[in-house]
């Protein structure tokens, strides 16, 4: 009896010591503000004041803080991911759909409200039509480029019991196209163009939400083709033979791969294009000029992981590339789908400006356009963002 009691005491003591050790390491170890693999900001330590103590959210905040910063958390999450991927073979792991050699985003089930979608499409058309009028007031031209996201492009790859948003996307596009047509807004719908080409698999990443560099190049080609075809301006179009396309040997870390903690599964590579006859340029990011300017942010070796951020160095509030040539000026604005297109677009204009309104705060886009008067203004957004009036959807001053 005494022996059993002694064993219980030892077990409880060791267990408590382990818990205290983990808590101590968690509390004192260096804290990182974000998780690289989960691609999100981690919970911060709750601020203490008299009002916080009376609020239940204060103690919930500590729970989230310790959960996010627990010692060994990343190792445990990776183990959990391996078990679910390779042992249990679950179709959804860490909000990633694992299907037919690709990783897609998990979409919550939803009820499609066509009336709401119609109202959002009208509001967006009014906003963009107002910007188009600003551009037209000084003789410029405006184009809106709509792109499918990965889950839309590979809608048929979703298991039948999961939401591929096909119903929502259909309703959204019908309303969006109708309102933009009524408002006279020039629309380049790359979803339709890709579909007419048979939706080539190589145009979109297997492990990231975005298109591949090949998909971006096809988008660039169609933008320039449409501008030149309309006749207001003529831009040089660089063909594939003007570049040397290089597939990087580095492992490509798509956003879905990151959420799966880079557990071995899909092997993917990405590419860049080098001009056979270089075009000199200067580059300014957020008002600061870059030395040795480039449109790529490349790794230092061949084994370092690369991500979509190699294109233009990721999302920038403002970038200005000046080639010093007597060609029309172009302004591109939009979300991260603009980045690889910019790697081509600068070759076709004198000055290329790029704005991401999720980060740019100096002035509304309409005022920026009035100040710099670019000849051509191009919006590039993916289907998921078409009706969103925040970020790059809010272009006019209040």
C-alpha positions, 0 to 999 in steps of 0.5 A, spaced: 500 500 500 505 504 501 509 502 495 503 504 491 502 511 494 509 512 493 509 511 486 503 515 485 506 521 489 512 520 484 508 520 478 504 526 480 510 530 482 514 528 475 507 530 471 507 537 475 514 538 474 513 537 467 508 542 466 511 547 470 517 546 466 513 547 459 510 553 462 516 556 464 520 555 457 513 558 454 513 564 458 521 566 458 523 563 451 523 569 445 516 570 442 515 571 435 510 575 432 507 571 427 507 563 425 511 562 418 508 556 417 501 558 419 502 564 415 498 568 421 499 573 426 500 570 433 496 572 439 500 577 443 500 578 451 494 581 453 495 588 456 493 589 464 488 594 466 482 595 471 477 594 465 481 588 463 480 584 469 473 585 469 472 582 462 472 575 461 476 576 454 482 578 458 483 571 461 481 568 454 487 572 451 492 569 456 489 562 454 490 564 446 497 567 448 499 560 451 496 556 446 500 560 440 507 560 444 507 553 447 514 550 448 514 545 442 508 547 439 510 547 432 513 540 433 506 538 435 502 541 430 507 538 425 506 531 428 499 532 428 499 534 420 503 528 419 498 523 422 492 526 419 495 526 412 499 520 412 496 515 417 488 517 417 488 520 410 483 525 412 481 529 406 481 536 410 487 537 414 489 544 417 483 547 413 487 545 406 483 540 402 488 534 400 485 532 393 488 529 387 496 531 387 494 538 389 492 542 396 486 547 395 483 551 400 477 549 404 471 553 404 466 553 409 459 551 407 455 557 405 448 559 402 448 563 396 444 570 397 443 572 390 440 579 392 446 581 396 451 579 391 447 583 386 447 589 391 454 588 392 456 588 384 452 595 383 456 598 388 462 596 386 460 598 378 459 605 381 466 605 385 470 603 379 466 607 374 467 613 378 475 611 377 474 610 370 471 617 369 477 620 373 482 617 368 478 618 362 478 626 364 485 627 362 485 622 356 487 616 359 484 609 359 482 604 364 481 596 364 479 591 369 482 584 369 478 579 373 482 572 375 480 566 378 483 563 384 486 556 385 479 553 388 475 556 382 480 554 377 480 547 380 473 547 382 472 540 379 478 537 384 474 538 390 471 532 393 464 532 391 462 533 399 466 539 400 464 546 397 468 548 391 464 555 391 461 553 384 454 556 386 457 562 389 462 564 383 457 563 378 452 568 381 457 573 383 460 573 375 453 573 372 452 580 377 459 582 376 459 582 368 452 585 367 453 591 372 460 592 369 457 592 362 452 596 363 457 601 366 461 601 360 467 598 364 472 595 360 473 588 363 478 582 361 476 576 364 481 571 364 477 566 367 473 566 360 480 566 356 483 560 360 477 556 359 477 557 352 484 554 352 482 548 356 484 551 363 491 548 362 493 545 369 500 549 368 497 555 369 495 555 376 499 552 382 498 546 385 500 548 392 498 556 392 492 560 391 495 564 385 497 562 378 504 560 376 508 564 372 506 561 366 499 563 368 501 570 369 505 571 362 498 569 359 495 574 363 500 580 361 499 577 353 492 578 354 492 585 357 497 588 352 493 585 346 487 588 349 490 595 350 493 595 343 487 592 339 482 598 342 487 603 339 488 608 344 495 606 346 500 602 343 505 598 347 510 593 345 509 586 347 514 581 349 514 574 346 516 568 349 522 568 345 524 575 348 525 571 355 529 566 357 524 562 362 528 559 368 525 554 373 528 555 379 531 548 383 529 551 390 523 547 393 517 552 392 513 553 398 506 555 396 501 558 402 497 551 402 504 547 403 505 552 409 499 550 412 501 543 412 507 545 415 511 543 409 510 535 411 512 532 404 507 531 399 507 535 393 513 537 390 513 544 386 517 548 382 516 556 380 520 560 375 522 567 373 524 570 366 530 573 364 530 578 358 535 576 353 536 584 351 536 587 358 532 593 359 535 598 364 531 601 369 530 604 376 526 602 382 523 606 388 519 602 393 515 606 398 519 612 396 526 609 397 530 608 391 533 601 390 540 599 388 541 594 383 534 594 382 530 587 380 523 585 379 525 578 383 527 577 390 531 571 389 534 566 394 542 566 396 542 558 394 539 552 390 536 549 396 533 555 400 525 555 400 522 560 395 515 562 395 510 567 391 514 573 394 519 572 389 515 576 384 516 583 386 519 582 393 511 581 395 506 586 396 508 593 396 504 599 398 507 603 392 513 601 387 515 605 381 519 602 375 522 607 370 525 605 364 527 612 361 523 610 354 518 614 351 512 609 352 506 610 355 505 610 363 502 604 366 499 604 373 497 597 376 493 596 382 490 590 386 492 585 390 497 580 390 495 577 383 499 583 380 506 581 382 508 576 377 504 580 371 508 587 374 515 582 372 513 583 365 509 589 364 515 594 366 518 591 359 512 594 355 512 601 358 516 608 360 514 608 367 510 603 371 507 604 377 504 599 382 499 600 388 496 596 393 491 599 397 491 594 403 498 598 405 498 604 401 495 610 406 498 617 403 492 618 399 486 615 395 487 612 389 483 617 385 487 622 388 493 618 386 491 618 379 489 625 378 496 627 381 500 622 376 496 621 370 498 615 368 496 613 360 493 606 362 490 604 369 489 597 370 486 593 376 487 586 377 483 582 382 481 575 383 474 572 383 474 572 391 475 579 391 471 582 386 465 584 390 469 587 396 469 594 397 475 594 402 482 594 400 483 595 393 476 595 392 475 602 395 478 607 390 475 613 390 475 619 396 469 619 401 
